[in-house]
Amino acid sequence: MQYTSPTIEKMIEILSSLPTIGKKSAQRLTYFLLRQPDEFVRQFAETLTELKSRVQLCKICFNFTEQNPCPICSSENRDKGLICVVEQPDDVIAIEKTNEFNGVYHVLHGTINHLDGISISKLKISELVERAKTAKEILFALNPSVEGEVTIHYIVNLLRKFPVRLTRIARGMPIGTEIQFVDDATLMNAIENRIEIK
C-alpha cells in the first residue's frame, strides 16, 4: 500500500540501497531534501552527475581522482619506491590523515572473496605486480579479515620473485575492523611498527 507519491517511494528505495542507510534514514533524507530550496536540490543533483562524470581512476595507483595521474602519484615529494597497498580509496584518506606515510599507494578495489563474486581478475593485482618490479618496499595495509589475509598471501607469493621488501602494518588493529574507521593514533602506530612478511 502506497502512503505517499511514487516519486517519494522511489527516492526512499534508492537512498536505502546506500551503505549504512536503512529505510527510516532514507525516509528522513527524502523529506529533508523536499524541504530544501530548489537551488540546493539543483546543486545536489548536479554534483552527483559531476561526481560520476569527472572522477576517474588514477592510471598508476587506481585511487579516485580528477587529474591523471592523481596528486599523490604526481608529487615530487613522495617516495615512489614505497607502495602502500590498500583495499579501497577510503583507506588512502585514513592513512593520509596520520601524516606518517610518505610513499605512494596502490588501491586493489576489494579483496579476494569468491563467495561475493570478487575474483582475482576483478582486483588490481596484476598492475601491482608490474609496479613491484621497480619498488623497494611494498607495505600491505589491508583490513584484518580472512579475505584480507587470503589476498595478502596470494599477492606475496606473486611478489617473492622480485627483490622488494614486503611488509604489513602492525597488528595493533582489532580483527574485523575496517581501516577507514580506525582512530588516527592506532593507525599511525600500526604504520610505524610495520613488520616484514616472512
C-alpha positions as CSV (number, residue, x, y, z in Angstrom):
1,M,0.0,0.0,0.0
2,Q,1.4,3.3,-1.0
3,Y,1.1,6.2,1.5
4,T,2.8,8.9,-0.5
5,S,3.8,9.7,-4.0
6,P,5.5,7.1,-6.2
7,T,8.4,9.5,-6.6
8,I,8.9,9.8,-2.8
9,E,8.8,6.0,-2.6
10,K,11.3,5.6,-5.3
11,M,13.7,8.1,-3.7
12,I,13.4,6.2,-0.3
13,E,14.2,3.0,-2.1
14,I,17.3,4.4,-3.8
15,L,18.6,6.1,-0.7
16,S,18.1,2.9,1.4
17,S,20.3,1.0,-1.0
18,L,23.3,3.1,0.1
19,P,25.6,1.6,2.7
20,T,24.6,2.1,6.3
21,I,21.3,3.8,5.4
22,G,18.2,1.9,6.3
23,K,14.6,2.7,5.4
24,K,14.0,5.1,8.2
25,S,17.1,7.1,7.5
26,A,16.3,7.1,3.8
27,Q,12.8,8.4,4.6
28,R,14.3,11.2,6.8
29,L,16.7,12.2,4.0
30,T,14.0,12.2,1.4
31,Y,11.8,14.5,3.4
32,F,14.8,16.7,4.3
33,L,15.5,17.1,0.5
34,L,11.9,18.0,-0.1
35,R,12.1,20.8,2.4
36,Q,15.2,22.4,0.9
37,P,15.2,25.3,-1.6
38,D,15.2,24.4,-5.3
39,E,18.8,25.8,-5.6
40,F,20.1,23.3,-3.0
41,V,18.4,20.3,-4.7
42,R,19.7,21.5,-8.1
43,Q,23.3,21.7,-6.8
44,F,22.9,18.4,-5.2
45,A,21.8,16.7,-8.4
46,E,24.5,18.5,-10.5
47,T,27.2,17.4,-8.0
48,L,26.1,13.8,-8.2
49,T,26.2,14.0,-12.0
50,E,29.7,15.6,-11.9
51,L,30.9,13.0,-9.4
52,K,30.2,10.2,-11.9
53,S,31.4,12.1,-15.0
54,R,34.6,13.8,-13.7
55,V,36.0,11.4,-11.1
56,Q,38.1,8.6,-12.6
57,L,40.7,6.0,-11.5
58,C,44.3,7.1,-11.4
59,K,46.2,5.3,-14.1
60,I,49.0,4.5,-11.7
61,C,47.5,3.8,-8.2
62,F,43.8,3.4,-9.1
63,N,42.7,5.8,-6.4
64,F,39.8,8.1,-7.3
65,T,40.9,11.4,-8.9
66,E,40.0,14.2,-11.3
67,Q,43.6,14.6,-12.6
68,N,45.6,11.7,-14.1
69,P,47.9,10.7,-12.6
70,C,46.5,11.7,-9.2
71,P,48.1,14.4,-7.0
72,I,49.9,11.8,-4.8
73,C,51.4,9.9,-7.7
74,S,52.4,13.2,-9.4
75,S,54.0,14.7,-6.2
76,E,57.8,15.1,-6.4
77,N,57.9,14.9,-2.6
78,R,56.7,11.3,-2.4
79,D,58.9,8.2,-2.2
80,K,57.8,6.3,-5.4
81,G,59.7,3.2,-4.3
82,L,57.4,2.7,-1.2
83,I,54.0,1.5,-2.2
84,C,51.2,1.0,0.3
85,V,48.6,-1.5,-0.8
86,V,45.0,-0.8,0.4
87,E,41.6,-2.2,-0.4
88,Q,39.6,0.9,-1.1
89,P,40.1,4.6,-1.8
90,D,38.7,5.4,1.7
91,D,41.7,3.7,3.2
92,V,44.1,6.2,1.4
93,I,42.3,9.0,3.2
94,A,42.6,7.3,6.5
95,I,46.3,6.7,6.1
96,E,47.0,10.2,4.8
97,K,45.4,11.7,7.8
98,T,48.1,10.2,10.0
99,N,50.8,12.2,8.2
100,E,53.1,9.2,8.8
101,F,53.3,7.8,5.3
102,N,55.3,9.5,2.5
103,G,55.1,6.8,-0.2
104,V,52.5,6.2,-2.8
105,Y,49.5,3.9,-2.9
106,H,48.0,1.0,-4.8
107,V,44.2,0.5,-4.5
108,L,43.1,-3.0,-5.1
109,H,39.4,-2.2,-5.1
110,G,38.5,-5.1,-2.8
111,T,39.9,-8.4,-1.6
112,I,39.6,-11.9,-2.9
113,N,36.2,-13.2,-1.9
114,H,34.7,-15.9,-4.1
115,L,31.5,-16.1,-2.1
116,D,30.8,-12.4,-3.0
117,G,31.9,-13.0,-6.6
118,I,35.2,-11.0,-6.2
119,S,37.8,-13.0,-8.1
120,I,41.5,-12.2,-8.6
121,S,40.8,-10.9,-12.1
122,K,38.4,-8.2,-10.7
123,L,41.2,-6.7,-8.5
124,K,44.2,-4.5,-9.5
125,I,46.6,-7.3,-8.6
126,S,48.4,-7.7,-12.0
127,E,49.0,-3.9,-12.1
128,L,50.6,-4.2,-8.6
129,V,52.9,-7.0,-9.8
130,E,54.1,-4.6,-12.6
131,R,54.8,-1.8,-10.1
132,A,56.6,-4.2,-7.8
133,K,59.4,-4.6,-10.4
134,T,60.7,-1.2,-9.6
135,A,59.6,-0.8,-6.0
136,K,61.9,-1.1,-3.0
137,E,59.1,-1.8,-0.4
138,I,55.5,-2.9,-0.6
139,L,53.5,-2.2,2.6
140,F,50.2,-4.1,2.9
141,A,47.5,-2.2,4.8
142,L,44.5,-4.4,4.1
143,N,41.7,-4.8,6.6
144,P,42.4,-7.5,9.2
145,S,39.9,-10.1,7.9
146,V,40.0,-13.5,6.5
147,E,39.7,-12.1,2.9
148,G,42.4,-9.6,3.6
149,E,44.8,-12.3,4.8
150,V,44.0,-14.5,1.8
151,T,44.6,-11.6,-0.6
152,I,48.0,-10.7,1.1
153,H,49.1,-14.3,1.0
154,Y,48.2,-14.6,-2.7
155,I,50.0,-11.4,-3.7
156,V,53.1,-12.1,-1.5
157,N,53.5,-15.4,-3.4
158,L,53.5,-13.5,-6.7
159,L,56.0,-10.9,-5.5
160,R,58.6,-13.2,-3.9
161,K,60.5,-13.3,-7.3
162,F,61.2,-9.6,-7.1
163,P,63.9,-8.0,-4.9
164,V,61.4,-6.0,-3.0
165,R,60.9,-5.7,0.8
166,L,57.4,-7.0,1.8
167,T,55.9,-5.5,4.9
168,R,52.5,-5.2,6.6
169,I,51.1,-2.8,9.1
170,A,51.5,-4.0,12.7
171,R,48.7,-6.0,14.1
172,G,47.6,-3.4,16.7
173,M,44.2,-3.2,14.9
174,P,41.4,-5.4,16.0
175,I,40.2,-8.2,13.7
176,G,37.1,-7.3,11.8
177,T,37.7,-3.5,11.9
178,E,37.9,-1.6,8.6
179,I,40.8,0.8,8.2
180,Q,38.6,3.8,7.5
181,F,37.0,3.5,10.9
182,V,40.2,3.1,13.0
183,D,41.3,6.1,15.1
184,D,44.4,8.1,13.9
185,A,46.6,7.1,16.8
186,T,46.1,3.4,16.3
187,L,46.6,3.6,12.6
188,M,49.7,5.8,13.0
189,N,51.2,3.2,15.4
190,A,50.3,0.3,13.0
191,I,52.2,2.1,10.2
192,E,55.2,3.0,12.3
193,N,55.5,-0.6,13.6
194,R,55.0,-2.5,10.4
195,I,56.7,-5.8,10.1
196,E,58.3,-7.8,7.4
197,I,56.4,-10.7,5.8
198,K,58.3,-13.9,6.1
